[in-house]
Amino acid sequence: MQQISKTTFTDTYAGGNTQENMHAYLEAHFSLAQLKKEISNPESFFYFARHKTQVVGYLKLNMGQAQSETQKAALEIERIYVLKNFQGQHIGKTLFQKALAIAQKKQLQFVWLGVWENNPRAIAFYTTLGFIPYDKHLFKLGDDLQTDIMMRLEL
Ligand SMILES: CC(C)(COP(=O)(O)OP(=O)(O)OC[C@H]1O[C@@H](n2cnc3c(N)ncnc32)[C@H](O)[C@@H]1OP(=O)(O)O)[C@@H](O)C(=O)NCCC(=O)NCCS
């Protein structure tokens, strides 16, 4: 999980951010200590996509207080990461369908996420899946304050 998180995050965001800010974010958010803490949170859920023995993608979901912004009857997709060489093969969609099934089973009202305004590929992906923008929130990458578009899908 640490490896795929760092690799995908770097592939996706290094082009639009400074090396210092990328380094600071990777150290703070994808350290083993941080990931262990996240895994032990009973309101967060992780699912992995595998090709043969290789982990090629993963999904992190949050409910209740684990959400980046606590919202009632909602499920947050905090991360859908698919390795570059495996993108465009419906792995992201399969991970999303897992999130949807969980939200439906738990009888929640909507699935939501925050996506960086400068990540057009991900915005297009979520739009294809039926998400619509409804708000914005701030996201700190190193010392850079960035805007995330919040998107939701009503169930
Ligand atoms: C965004 C991401 C999760 C998409 O996963 P993926 O496996 O490449 O996407 P899929 O193959 O499952 O695509 C699902 C649907 O979205 C559409 N889609 C995917 N990328 C798209 C793009 N750039 N533009 C338009 N549509 C796109 C596909 O056409 C497909 O539609 P279809 O079912 O009609 O064929 C993946 O590219 C990724 O991990 N990116 C890097 C990390 C990231 O940005 N994560 C999201 C922010 S947290």
The ligand as an SDF file (V2000), in Angstrom:
LIG
                    3D

 48 50  0  0  0  0  0  0  0  0999 V2000
   -8.5950    8.2360  -12.0760 C   0  0  0  0  0  0  0  0  0  0  0  0
   -8.3410    6.7280  -12.0790 C   0  0  0  0  0  0  0  0  0  0  0  0
   -8.6720    6.1460  -10.7150 C   0  0  0  0  0  0  0  0  0  0  0  0
   -9.2700    6.0880  -13.1410 C   0  0  0  0  0  0  0  0  0  0  0  0
   -9.0910    4.6780  -13.1080 O   0  0  0  0  0  0  0  0  0  0  0  0
   -8.9620    3.8500  -14.4560 P   0  0  0  0  0  0  0  0  0  0  0  0
   -8.8390    2.4040  -14.0890 O   0  0  0  0  0  0  0  0  0  0  0  0
   -7.8820    4.4300  -15.2820 O   0  0  0  0  0  0  0  0  0  0  0  0
  -10.3660    4.1710  -15.1590 O   0  0  0  0  0  0  0  0  0  0  0  0
  -11.3660    3.1160  -15.8190 P   0  0  0  0  0  0  0  0  0  0  0  0
  -10.6620    2.3550  -16.8910 O   0  0  0  0  0  0  0  0  0  0  0  0
  -12.0090    2.2970  -14.7440 O   0  0  0  0  0  0  0  0  0  0  0  0
  -12.4580    4.0880  -16.4620 O   0  0  0  0  0  0  0  0  0  0  0  0
  -13.8160    4.0600  -16.0530 C   0  0  0  0  0  0  0  0  0  0  0  0
  -14.6230    4.9720  -16.9430 C   0  0  0  0  0  0  0  0  0  0  0  0
  -14.1410    6.3080  -16.8180 O   0  0  0  0  0  0  0  0  0  0  0  0
  -13.7400    6.8070  -18.0880 C   0  0  0  0  0  0  0  0  0  0  0  0
  -12.4820    7.5360  -17.9580 N   0  0  0  0  0  0  0  0  0  0  0  0
  -11.3640    7.1570  -17.3060 C   0  0  0  0  0  0  0  0  0  0  0  0
  -10.3940    8.0870  -17.4740 N   0  0  0  0  0  0  0  0  0  0  0  0
  -10.9430    9.0520  -18.2530 C   0  0  0  0  0  0  0  0  0  0  0  0
  -10.4470   10.2570  -18.8100 C   0  0  0  0  0  0  0  0  0  0  0  0
   -9.2080   10.6770  -18.5810 N   0  0  0  0  0  0  0  0  0  0  0  0
  -11.2840   11.0040  -19.5730 N   0  0  0  0  0  0  0  0  0  0  0  0
  -12.5380   10.5930  -19.8340 C   0  0  0  0  0  0  0  0  0  0  0  0
  -13.0560    9.4490  -19.3470 N   0  0  0  0  0  0  0  0  0  0  0  0
  -12.2680    8.6890  -18.5670 C   0  0  0  0  0  0  0  0  0  0  0  0
  -13.4800    5.5850  -18.9460 C   0  0  0  0  0  0  0  0  0  0  0  0
  -13.6830    5.8640  -20.3040 O   0  0  0  0  0  0  0  0  0  0  0  0
  -14.4780    4.5900  -18.4210 C   0  0  0  0  0  0  0  0  0  0  0  0
  -15.7450    4.7880  -19.0540 O   0  0  0  0  0  0  0  0  0  0  0  0
  -16.5340    3.5770  -19.7180 P   0  0  0  0  0  0  0  0  0  0  0  0
  -16.9780    2.6760  -18.5750 O   0  0  0  0  0  0  0  0  0  0  0  0
  -17.6660    4.2190  -20.4220 O   0  0  0  0  0  0  0  0  0  0  0  0
  -15.5710    2.8630  -20.6060 O   0  0  0  0  0  0  0  0  0  0  0  0
   -6.8670    6.4030  -12.4920 C   0  0  0  0  0  0  0  0  0  0  0  0
   -6.5810    7.0460  -13.6980 O   0  0  0  0  0  0  0  0  0  0  0  0
   -5.8350    6.8310  -11.4400 C   0  0  0  0  0  0  0  0  0  0  0  0
   -5.5400    6.0600  -10.5260 O   0  0  0  0  0  0  0  0  0  0  0  0
   -5.2600    8.0360  -11.5780 N   0  0  0  0  0  0  0  0  0  0  0  0
   -4.1920    8.4860  -10.7000 C   0  0  0  0  0  0  0  0  0  0  0  0
   -4.6630    8.7270   -9.2730 C   0  0  0  0  0  0  0  0  0  0  0  0
   -5.8480    9.6620   -9.1940 C   0  0  0  0  0  0  0  0  0  0  0  0
   -5.8660   10.7260   -9.7950 O   0  0  0  0  0  0  0  0  0  0  0  0
   -6.8600    9.2000   -8.4430 N   0  0  0  0  0  0  0  0  0  0  0  0
   -8.0930    9.9590   -8.2750 C   0  0  0  0  0  0  0  0  0  0  0  0
   -7.9730   11.1050   -7.3490 C   0  0  0  0  0  0  0  0  0  0  0  0
   -7.9010   10.5630   -5.6700 S   0  0  0  0  0  0  0  0  0  0  0  0
  1  2  1  0
  2  3  1  0
  2  4  1  0
  2 36  1  0
  4  5  1  0
  5  6  1  0
  6  7  2  0
  6  8  1  0
  6  9  1  0
  9 10  1  0
 10 11  2  0
 10 12  1  0
 10 13  1  0
 13 14  1  0
 14 15  1  0
 15 16  1  0
 15 30  1  0
 16 17  1  0
 17 18  1  0
 17 28  1  0
 18 19  1  0
 18 27  1  0
 19 20  2  0
 20 21  1  0
 21 22  1  0
 21 27  2  0
 22 23  1  0
 22 24  2  0
 24 25  1  0
 25 26  2  0
 26 27  1  0
 28 29  1  0
 28 30  1  0
 30 31  1  0
 31 32  1  0
 32 33  2  0
 32 34  1  0
 32 35  1  0
 36 37  1  0
 36 38  1  0
 38 39  2  0
 38 40  1  0
 40 41  1  0
 41 42  1  0
 42 43  1  0
 43 44  2  0
 43 45  1  0
 45 46  1  0
 46 47  1  0
 47 48  1  0
M  END
$$$$
